[in-house]
Amino acid sequence: MMILASCLAAAGCVGNSASERQDANVESSLQYDSVPCDQLLAQRNGLA
């Protein structure tokens, strides 16, 4: 059992899954929910 745990840790499967990273991305983007779309577009276009 210890070998399996060490293999999963080495493969990056423990505590850093794709779904956890996606959840973090969703949480970090919640601040933009209250910003009007045209304002977000203007900010994006200003960066280009």
C-alpha angles and dihedrals in degrees: 000000000000090000091055092050092050091048091051091048091049091050091052094246097127120084096340105072124155091250091054091051090048091051089052090051091051092049092049092051096051089090089071095056092089095046115097115246094238090056091050090049092050091051091048093048090048090059094053 
